[in-house]
Amino acid sequence: MTVRRAWTPSGISRFRLWNRMTQVNFAKAVGVSRQTINMWEQGKKSVSMDHLSKLDSLAGESEYPERFK
């Protein structure tokens, strides 16, 4: 499993909002709870390697601009 980018709390939030997803929808896409997304975005909880890989996969599937990564 390779993680391609560093996901910061604000980067997670920007990516979610750019994709026009609620925390609930984003949580379902990543496979975690809404509360976990909230804690990631606030920097209160670290993202596991498995979930970092999932975030990378989602970012690769979207047209998320490189300048926001």
Backbone bond lengths (Angstrom), bond angles and torsions (degrees), N, CA, C in turn:
res aa  C-N    CA-C-N  psi(-1)  N-CA   C-N-CA  omega(-1)  CA-C   N-CA-C  phi
1 M - - - 1.447 - - 1.521 108.48 -
2 T 1.305 116.44 125.72 1.457 122.15 -179.09 1.515 109.58 -118.05
3 V 1.318 115.25 130.48 1.461 121.02 175.65 1.514 107.13 -98.50
4 R 1.312 116.54 124.87 1.458 121.53 -173.79 1.514 114.84 -92.52
5 R 1.300 119.19 -22.40 1.456 119.26 -177.75 1.524 109.98 -140.24
6 A 1.313 114.60 157.14 1.463 120.00 176.99 1.521 107.76 -87.10
7 W 1.298 116.82 121.25 1.460 121.35 -179.49 1.524 109.22 -97.70
8 T 1.319 116.06 112.71 1.457 121.69 175.64 1.527 108.30 -92.00
9 P 1.324 117.41 162.73 1.465 118.77 176.25 1.532 112.25 -54.75
10 S 1.325 117.41 -44.77 1.470 119.12 -179.44 1.524 111.08 -70.60
11 G 1.326 117.32 -31.27 1.460 120.44 177.46 1.515 112.22 -66.30
12 I 1.328 116.25 -38.23 1.468 120.51 177.22 1.522 109.38 -64.17
13 S 1.315 115.77 -46.30 1.466 120.60 179.62 1.530 111.60 -62.16
14 R 1.339 116.88 -46.50 1.470 120.11 179.68 1.525 111.27 -61.35
15 F 1.338 116.56 -42.19 1.462 120.19 179.43 1.527 110.67 -62.27
16 R 1.330 116.19 -44.97 1.470 120.43 179.80 1.525 110.84 -61.85
17 L 1.312 116.77 -47.29 1.459 120.70 -178.21 1.524 111.78 -67.71
18 W 1.330 117.62 -38.18 1.462 120.95 178.35 1.523 110.13 -60.35
19 N 1.332 115.82 -35.26 1.464 120.79 178.29 1.525 112.84 -85.34
20 R 1.327 116.05 6.26 1.469 123.00 177.83 1.522 112.25 54.31
21 M 1.323 114.27 46.83 1.464 120.00 -179.95 1.525 109.70 -112.22
22 T 1.318 115.11 142.90 1.458 119.73 171.68 1.529 107.01 -77.81
23 Q 1.323 116.08 167.57 1.463 118.82 175.47 1.524 110.48 -61.17
24 V 1.317 117.57 -34.70 1.467 121.72 179.63 1.527 110.45 -65.39
25 N 1.334 117.25 -49.12 1.469 120.58 -179.89 1.523 111.32 -63.92
26 F 1.322 116.14 -41.86 1.456 120.81 -179.91 1.530 110.46 -64.93
27 A 1.320 116.27 -41.07 1.466 120.61 178.47 1.528 110.91 -60.22
28 K 1.322 116.93 -42.49 1.465 120.46 178.17 1.522 111.00 -62.73
29 A 1.324 116.58 -40.47 1.465 120.65 -179.54 1.524 111.88 -66.19
30 V 1.338 116.19 -34.16 1.465 120.70 -178.47 1.533 111.43 -87.83
31 G 1.325 116.30 -25.28 1.470 120.28 -179.49 1.509 113.85 91.86
32 V 1.335 116.32 33.15 1.463 122.07 178.08 1.531 108.49 -133.41
33 S 1.323 116.46 179.75 1.467 120.59 178.01 1.528 110.53 -85.52
34 R 1.325 115.54 162.52 1.461 121.12 175.87 1.528 110.01 -60.77
35 Q 1.327 116.20 -36.72 1.461 120.77 -179.97 1.531 110.88 -63.12
36 T 1.327 116.51 -36.79 1.466 119.92 177.93 1.520 110.64 -65.71
37 I 1.336 117.39 -43.45 1.467 120.75 176.78 1.518 109.68 -58.65
38 N 1.316 116.82 -44.33 1.461 121.92 179.33 1.530 110.75 -59.55
39 M 1.324 117.43 -44.00 1.470 120.64 -179.68 1.529 111.25 -68.18
40 W 1.336 117.90 -37.11 1.465 120.74 176.07 1.517 110.18 -62.16
41 E 1.339 116.54 -46.32 1.467 120.80 -176.91 1.524 112.39 -67.62
42 Q 1.326 116.99 -25.99 1.465 120.64 177.72 1.526 112.19 -91.40
43 G 1.323 116.85 -4.33 1.463 121.03 -179.23 1.517 113.59 74.98
44 K 1.330 117.20 18.67 1.460 121.93 -178.96 1.526 112.93 -88.47
45 K 1.331 116.58 -11.95 1.452 121.26 -179.02 1.522 108.18 -146.47
46 S 1.323 116.04 139.54 1.462 120.95 178.10 1.517 110.11 -83.25
47 V 1.313 115.11 151.48 1.459 121.86 178.51 1.529 108.40 -85.63
48 S 1.332 117.13 130.28 1.460 120.79 178.98 1.526 110.77 -69.44
49 M 1.320 116.55 161.41 1.466 121.00 179.20 1.526 111.39 -58.98
50 D 1.321 118.09 -40.20 1.462 121.10 178.54 1.523 111.09 -60.27
51 H 1.322 115.38 -43.26 1.458 119.27 -178.17 1.531 111.93 -76.31
52 L 1.340 117.17 -30.26 1.467 119.55 173.70 1.524 109.51 -61.17
53 S 1.317 115.71 -41.33 1.464 120.72 178.55 1.531 110.50 -63.40
54 K 1.331 116.80 -40.00 1.468 121.06 178.97 1.531 110.55 -66.00
55 L 1.339 116.63 -40.99 1.467 120.03 177.24 1.527 110.05 -61.65
56 D 1.334 116.74 -43.33 1.466 120.48 177.16 1.520 110.88 -59.13
57 S 1.311 115.86 -42.50 1.460 120.75 -179.79 1.528 110.58 -62.75
58 L 1.328 116.87 -45.36 1.464 120.72 178.30 1.524 111.13 -62.59
59 A 1.316 117.21 -41.04 1.466 120.79 -179.85 1.519 110.32 -66.27
60 G 1.320 116.55 -35.31 1.455 120.23 178.88 1.514 112.84 -69.12
61 E 1.327 116.45 -27.55 1.459 121.78 -179.40 1.523 112.25 -83.76
62 S 1.323 117.07 -17.29 1.464 120.14 -177.81 1.528 109.46 -97.83
63 E 1.291 115.73 174.01 1.462 121.55 175.65 1.522 109.72 -100.12
64 Y 1.332 115.66 36.18 1.455 122.28 -178.47 1.527 110.13 -60.75
65 P 1.323 118.14 122.29 1.475 120.92 -176.46 1.527 112.59 -60.99
66 E 1.303 116.27 138.36 1.465 122.56 179.73 1.524 111.33 -56.02
67 R 1.319 117.89 -34.72 1.478 120.43 -176.23 1.527 112.55 -64.75
68 F 1.332 119.09 -18.56 1.466 121.06 -179.69 1.520 112.56 -93.77
69 K 1.305 118.18 -6.41 1.470 120.75 -175.70 1.498 111.36 -79.00
